[in-house]
């Protein structure tokens, strides 16, 4: 015999949340579906996205002052981006995860886990067309937040953010060389004392980008006359990578500002793809998606170098909830 479907529970909509007053129905929703927040006298309060999820699954029927309340009613009038929040919430719940609101984030528990255990991670939801301020990306990175990006097809892609510390085995080159500035790059005609990690021994002449040349000049490895200057932020990041033992090179072939080698570029592949941005910049998610996808495909790590007073690196990587 086919078991009877669970009884739909009535809920009352006040324009901000749906409330289940029936104590037994509220308890069933709480215990079976881990949804909502318990209220007075056994009631259950549901946020708009929770109510929308429960409505779609047939767990509740919602009524307001003017009669039945539908999905569109629950997702409008509750602030911009409610539908984005709902699509991310629905995707997480459909994966079998317990999800609870935690400030501006969603707290998420691994499968078979639930409160009062601590959440496994926190998720922030955004639409693909909403660029993210680098300062906000930095705060998510510091907290190890997962970003759920809802695209125009209503599909959700997840990225794990975290702080990164690029490190390598390469020191700035030994010796000192003289250079001449050309129109948009630098020419070095002799560099016998340089490490082969900068360019293979015997390679003459050597053409350096303004970024690489100015970063080497900052270490006193290059006598560089005045002339056209490279973007200050890129030079600062390139010089910092040298200090960390990472050799910086142009990231053009990968669509980023820089690529970084932890070891001899002649014997190893680049480890990092680096996009340089300032705290006030706003990064399109399409740019981040392209960088992460390419980095994943070529076995590299995608970093955003935040050109703040204290230079910081943030790693963005695919994540599967």
N, C-alpha and C positions, 0 to 999 in steps of 0.2 A: 504494500500500500504506500502510495506517495504521501509523505508527510505534508500537512497543511502549512502554507506559508505563514510566517509570523504576522501577527496582527499589526496593522499600521497604527501608529500612535499619534493622537492629535497634538498639535503644537500651536501656540499663540504668538503671532508676529506683532511687535510693537514699533517696527521701523528701524530698530537697531539690532535686535536679536530675537530668536525664537525660544519660547519657554514651554517645556513639557511639564504640566502640572500633575498628571497622573503618576502616582508614586511607583506603581508596578511597571508602567511603560518606561518611565525614566530610568528605573533600575535596570531594565532589560537593555536599553540602549547603552547605558554606562558599562554594564558587565560584558555584554556581547561584542560591542563595537568600540569601546574605549573612546567615546566621543562626548564632547561637551564639558560643562563644569557644574557640579552639584550645587543646588541652591537650598533655600529654606524649605522645610517640611517635605523633603524628598524630591523636590523639583529638579529639573535639568535645564540649564541655559545653553543655547547653541549660538555660536557666532554665525554671521551670514554665510560664510563659506562652509561651515559645518552643517548648517541647516540645508544648504543647497546640495551638499553631498548626500545627506540623509534622505532628502526628498527624491533625488535621482534613483536611489537604491530602494525606494518604497518603504523606508523605515518610519517615515512620518508623513503626515498631511498637515499643511500649514494654512491657518486662517488669520485674517486681520480684521480691522474694523469694517472694511468694505467687502468682505467675502474671502474666497480662496486666494492664496498667495502662490504664485508660480516662481519658476527658476529666475526669470528676468527680474521679477520684483525683488528677490533676495539679493541680486547682484548689482542693483542700481541704487543710487542715493546713499551709498555707504563709503563714499570717497573714491578718488581716482585709483584705478588699478585693482578694484575688487575682483574683477573677472580673472586678472592675472594671478592674484593670490589663490583664487579658487582652482584654476587649472593646475597650479603647482601642488596645492593641497590634495586635489583629487588624484594626481599621479602618484604621490607618495602613499596615500591611503590604499590605492589600488595595487600597490606593491606589497601590501600586507604590513605596513609600518604604522606605529602609533605616533600621532602628530598632535602637538598642543601648541597654542600660541604662547610666545615668550617675548613680550615687548613687541618690537618690530620684526621679530624673527619667528620661525617655527622651530620648536624643539622636537627632535626626532629620535625615536628609540629603535634599535635594531630589532629584527624579527624575534618573536617570542620574549621580548623585553617590554617593560612598561613601568610607569611610575609605581612606587616611589624610588625606583632605581634612577640614577642620573641619566640624562639623554646621551646618546652616542655623539651627536653633533647638532648644530643649529643651521637652519636654512633660511636664506633671504631670497625672495622671489622678485624677478624683474622681467619686463618685456624686452624683446630683442631690439626694439626701436628706441629704448630709453638708455642713452649713454650713461656710463657710470663715472662719477667724479673720482679722480685718482685718490683724493683724500679719504673717500669712503671705501674704496678698494683696499686702502692701507689698513683701515680699521677692521675690515673683514679678515684681512690677512693675519693681523695680530691675534685675532680670536679663532683662527682656523675654521672660518665659516664656509659653508657650502652655498654657492650661488645657483639657484634654479632659474634658468633663462627660458621663458616661454616664447616660442617663435610664432610667426604669423599663421602657421598651420596648426597651432594649439598643441604642438609637441614640446616636450621639456628636455633640455640638456643641462647636465649638472657639472659644475666646476668646483674643485676643492681649492681654496686659497690658503696660503701659508707663507710665513717668512722664509727667506732663503739666504744662504751665506755662500756665495760662490768662492771656491777655493781651488787652487791648482799647484803645480810643481814648478812653475816657470818664474824666474826672477827677471827683472828688467835686464836688457842686454848689457854685457860688459863693454868697456871702452867708450869712446866718444867719436862721433862722426860729424862732418860738416855738411850742411844742406843748402840748397838754393830753392827759393820759392818760385814756382811757376804760376800760371794764371789761377789754377784751382787745385794744385797738388804740389808736392815737394820732391825734388830730385836729390838723391844721395849717390855720388859717383864712386866713393871708396868707403869701405867699412870693414877692413880686415880685422879689427878688434871686436866686432860685434858677435854676439852669440848666433849660432846657426838657427836658433829658434825664432829669430826675427825674420831672416831670409837665408836661404841656403848659402853656404860659403862659396865665394867666387862669383856670386850673382852681381853683376854690374851692368848698367846702372840700376838703381832701385828707385822706383816711384812709390812714394808713400802718400796716403790721403792726408788732408790737413788734420783730421782728427787724430790719426796715429802719430803723425809727426809732432803735434803739439803735446800729446800725452808723453812721448819720449823726451821731448824738450823739458817737460816738467821734472823729469828725473835727472836732468843734466847729462843725458846720453846723446843729445843732438844740439849742435849750434845752429839755431834757426833764426834767420833775419826776420825783421818785421815785414808784415804783408797781410794779405787777406786772412781773416780769422775763421776758424771752424766754429760751429755752434758750441757755446760754452758748456751746455749740459752734456753733450756727447763727449767732449774732451774730459770733463770731470769724471764721467763714468768709466771711460777708457783708462784714465790714469788710476782710478780706484781698482779696476780689474788687474792692472799690472801689479799694484801693491799686494793684491791677494794671490798672486802667482798665476793669474789667468791671462792668456794672450788675447787681446781684443783685435778683431778684424771686422771688415765691413759685413753687415748682415743682408746686403742687397739681394743676394741670390735666394735668400729665404724670406724676403719681404719684411725684415726687421732692421732696426738701426745697426745692431752689432751682433756678432757671433763670438763666442768665447771658447778658447782651448785650455783644458787643464794640463795638457802636456804638449810635446813637440808637434806642431801642426803638420810636419812632414811624416809623422808616424801615427797620428791619432786623429780621430774625428772631433769636431767641435762638440762640446757638452751643452752649451747654453745658446739660446736665441734670446736676445735682449731688446726690449722696447723701452725707450727712454721717454719719461713724461714728468711733468711738474705737478705738484699737488692740486693746482687749480685747473688742470686739464680735465676734459671729459672724454673718456674713451668709448667709441662705439663698440657694442658687443660683437658686431660683425668682424671688427679688427681683432678682437681677442679670440673669437672662434677660429679665425683663419690662422692666427699664430699658434694656438694650441693644437689644432688639427695637423698643421705642418710639422710642428715639433714632435708630436706623437708619431707621425709617419716616418720621420727620419731619426727617431730614437734620441731626441734631445729634450731639454727642459726649457719651457717658455717662462721668461722672467720679465717683470715690469720693474725697471729701475726708477725709483721715485726720487727725482732731483729736489729733495727737501734740504733744509739746513743740515740735517743728518741723513746722508744718503742711505736709502734702504732698498732692498730687493724683495719683490713679492712673486712667488711662484703660482701660476695658474695651471691646473691639470684637470683632465677629465676625471669624473667621479661617477661611480655606479652605486646608487643607494641600495 
